[in-house]
Every structure is written in C-alpha cells, then in structure tokens.
Amino acid sequence: MAIRTAAVPSVGSPSRAMLVGLSLGYFMVLLDMTVVTVALPDIGHDLHTGLSGLQWVTNGYTITFAALLLTAGWLSDRYGGRRVFLWGTAVFGVLSGISAASTSLSMLVVLRLLLGAAGALLLPASFAVITTVHADAAERARAVGTWAAITGAALAAGPLVGGVLTDTVGWRAIFLINVPLALVSLAVTARLAPETARKQRSGLDLPGQAGGVVALAALVYALIEGPERGWTDAVVLAAFALAVVAAVVFVLAERRAGDAAMLPPRLFRSGGFSAALVAGLLANFGLAGLLFVLSLFFQESRGYTSLSAGLAFLPLTLPTAFNPVYTGRLVGRIGPHRPATAGFVLMAAGALLQAPFTDHLAVTAAGLLVFGFGVSFALPALAAGVAGSAPADLAGIGAGALNSARQVGASLGVAVLGAVLGLSSTGTRWALLTAGLALLAGAVIAGIGLRPRR
C-alpha cells in the first residue's frame, strides 16, 4: 500500500479538520486499550481460554505499546511525523480488521502485540505534526489541549462502547470499529497535514530497545503464568531471570549511549522526573488493574451483561472526560505537586472503599466516582511534572517516557492483580486492596518527589 506524501499543504494555515484527523487516530489507539475490557468474558468463552489467556489479550497490546513508544519518537524525528502517522494508522486499521476474524487465542494475542506496535507510532507522530503546524505558543497550547481532550475521551467511551458492541453485535465488533476510524483519520490527515522536518538523529538504540522489550515481556510472562504453572516452575523462574538480565542490559546500554540513548540518563538528574515516572507507572497499575478485575467481577459474579458492565464503569470514566480541563488550570496556578498527590489519595480511597463491600452496588458506584476524580487530577498533573523537570531539549523524550512508564504500569497491573484475583474466592477484594496500597505508595512518591525545590 503506497501512501503519498508529495502534495501537502503549507504550514501556514492549520485547520480544525486536520487536528480532528490527528486526534481521531490516537483516539482509536487509546480506545483499543479500554474497549476490550468489558468484552473479555465473551472472548474467553468463544476462544475457550481462562484468566491467564484474557490477561494476554489485554497485555499483548500494552507490552509492545509501552516498549516501542520511545523508538516511535525516534522514527518520527528521523522519517517525518506525517509519514509515520499515516503508516501507523493504515497498519492499525488493517490489523484491527484481521483481529476481528481471530479463530484462536494465540492468533488474537499475536495480533494484539502487532497492534500495540502500530499504535505506538501514532502518539509521537501526531504530536510532532501539531507542534510543527502551530508555531505560536498560545495556538500550540490550545491545539494540544484539544488533542488531549479528544483523545482523553477514549477512556470515558471505551467500556461503554465495548459493552454496547459486545451485547448487540459481538466481541469482534470492538475491533471492526477501528477500521472506519482509521479510514477517516487517514483521509483527513493525508489531505491536510504537512510533513514535519526530518531531524538528523544518531542510530537507533537497538541494544536498549531489545533490552527493554525482553525485560518487560519476560516479567509479564512470569507474573501471568506463575499462578497456573506454579511459582517454582522452571519456565517461570527462567522468565524472571531473563527479565533481570534484560533489565541490566537495558540500563548498561542507556548509560553507554549517552544522549543518543532511547532514554538519556541525564533526564534522571531531576528527582521530579524520576518521581513522575514511578508515579505514572503506579497510576496505570491501579487503573488498568482495577478495570480488568472489576470487568470480570461484574460479569462473572454479579451476572451483568457486557452493556451493564460498561454502564457500571460510568462513575469512573465520566470525571476523566471533563475534570482534566479544571486540573490543567489548577496546575497552572499552584503547580503539579498538590493536584498529583490529591489524585493518588482519591484513587487509593476509591479502590480501598470498594474492597470490603464488593456486594454493595452503591459503594461500588461511590468508589468508582472517587477513583475517577483521582485519575483526572493525577494524570494531567504528572504530565506537567515531567514537562517542568525534563531538560528543554529532551522534553519530547520525557513525555514519551512518561507514557511508556504508564503503559508498563498497565501491563504489570493486569498481570499482578490478575494473579491476586486467582488466589482465592475473595480474590476481587484482595486485588482491590493491593491496588489501593500501590496507589497510596504513588501518593507518597508524588508528595515527596514533585514538591517544589527552592
């Protein structure tokens, strides 16, 4: 499939349609993270798989998305944001269509891995086009705000859209919906978006990239397969060992590569940057893990339909659709420290509130509402914390690192809380308790690490 890049409009007249086209592409990527949640029981029934298989359906996507996000930024700089965005969108649409025809768990998981890789291309590429088109700082801020609002709506829409499609058409429709979204995004962006300047970048950090991918994949494999195979199983122990070795390779590769590294070490000279990354990991650990655990609980223990499960998540997702605007203004006035800390406290409270009362619908709704407000405070504040602590010339890599850390947290959240879920008949309560404690740790890290330095 050839994608034309010759005839592009001038940078001087950015359009709303172009911004919508770019936002729609990344909206599709984020939607795919949450839309699958409420379809998991139906997927498990049709493809004859249990808890560990469903964890792979979720984590197959987030593993490659997280591991390849920084490399996608390098590709966007090297080959142009517009070109990378168009190819990523086209591949994502094609793979989504094929995913809908999956006939086995292994086929679906492989496709989810490939979808995550294609999706990773779209975040840095769309951001690069937006910053190129809007040279004025105020216009750029408004455009990025619109982009963030449109893409952020994917979190709110995902469970509900997934529930409606699964109940009315079947779980395969959650992948088919990406095909028209990709076509619209392609048509608009190919016609209206200009190419971005290509930057002379050093060679791709292959040792670092390989180390990061292998470390994350091996760790997640061990955590998912451990409960079923046994924690002392030779394959599980080998996976843990491989994760450690690959993590060491990653660290050594980044230290030797200097600023040519995928994740330059001088980013970590700021304590605020390190704190924001760890806090971002814990935020998505709690969020993705809670969505996974409660989706299964709603449908398997409470007997909800997919649509009812999607509606049950509305108290969590609605605050994320409108409150980040207020959070952005608040962070602009008082900085990210207090909003991020308060967000983690609210998220922890929302999870812990539900843990002893899993049979009470009103408590579940209240806990999810509190959790949702926590998400809407914490995540925008963490983004601001990274922006304020990373060196100016590494701001893009810093933003990519935060998103990568969040997706690593999502993979670990599903793996760890899924393992806790399978330990006993009260696994849902223990999983919520584990999520709450992890989020309290995030509150401590944000409270200390993001505190303003004199």
VENTARA-V684941 format. One record per pair of residues at least 4 apart in sequence whose ideal C-beta (glycine too) atoms are under 6 Angstrom apart, sorted by the first residue. I is the first residue (numbers start at 1). GAP is how many residues later the second one is. Records with the same first field share a line. If there is no record, write none. Layout:
BEGIN
I->GAP  GAP
END
This chain:
BEGIN
3->83
5->78
8->186  187
9->185
11->122  183
14->119  120
15->177
17->171  175
18->174  175
19->124  127
20->4
21->164  167  168
22->104  107
23->4  124  127  128
24->161
25->64  97  160
26->96  97  100  125
27->4  123  124  127
28->150  153
29->90  93
30->121  124
31->4  123  127
34->121  124  125
35->123  126  127  139
37->122  254  258
38->121  124  125  257  268  271  272
39->4  123  127  132  135
40->14  255
41->258
42->124  129
43->4  128
44->5  10
47->58
49->4  56
51->371
52->172  176
53->52
55->4  169  359  363
56->4  53
58->356
59->4  161  352  355
60->49  52  53
61->51  54  55
62->4  345  348  349
63->153  154  157  348
64->4  49  52  53
65->51  54  55  342
66->338  341  342
67->145  146  149
68->4  49  52
69->51  331  334  335
70->192  330  334
71->138
72->48  49  52
73->51  327
74->127  130
75->4  9
76->5  8  48  49  52
77->122  124
78->123
79->4  5
80->115  116  118
81->4  44  47  48  115
82->47  111  113
84->4  37  41
85->40  41
86->104
88->30  33  34
89->93  96  97
91->27
92->26  27  90
93->86  89
95->16  19  20
96->79  82  83
97->82
99->12  76
100->72  75  76
102->5  6
121->4
122->4
124->276
128->68
129->64  67
130->13  17
132->64
134->5  6  9
148->4
153->4  168
154->4
155->162  165
156->161  164  165
157->4
158->4
159->151  154
160->150
162->4  12  148
163->143  144  146  147
164->143
165->4  8  9
166->5  140
167->138  139  140
169->4
178->4
185->4
186->4
188->4
189->4
202->58
205->4  52  56  57
206->4
207->46
208->42  45  46  53  54
209->53
211->4  35  38  39  42
212->38
214->4  32
215->28  31  32  35
218->21  24  25
219->24
220->191  195
221->4  18
222->4  14  17  18
223->192  193  196
224->191
225->4  11
226->5  10
227->192  195
229->4  7
242->4
254->7  9  11
255->10
257->4
259->5
263->138
267->6  123  127
268->6
270->119
271->178
272->113  117  178
273->116  117
275->4  170  174  175
276->106  109  110
277->128
278->167
279->103  163  166  167
280->102  122  125  126
281->124  127  128
282->156  160
283->95
284->4  122  125  126
285->4  124  127  128  153
286->4  61  149  152  153
288->122  125  126
289->124  125  128  146
290->4  145
292->122
293->124  128  135  138
294->4
295->14
296->4
297->4  131
298->4  6  11  14
299->5  10
304->4  5
313->4
314->4
315->50  53  54
316->52  55  56
319->4  53  54  57
320->52  55  56
323->53
324->52  56
327->12  50  53
328->52
330->9
331->5  8  50  53
334->4
335->117
336->4  45  48  49  114
337->113  114
339->38  42
340->38  41  42  106  110
341->102  105  106
342->35
343->31  34  35
344->34  95  98  99  102
345->98
346->24  27  28
347->24  27  92
348->4  88  91  92
349->4  21
350->17  20  21
351->81  84  85
352->84
353->14
354->10  13  78
355->74  77  78
357->6
358->70  71
374->4
375->4
385->65
386->4  12  16
390->4  5  8
394->4
409->4
412->4
413->4
414->4
417->14
420->7  10  11  14
421->6  10
422->5
423->4
427->4
443->4
445->4
446->4
END
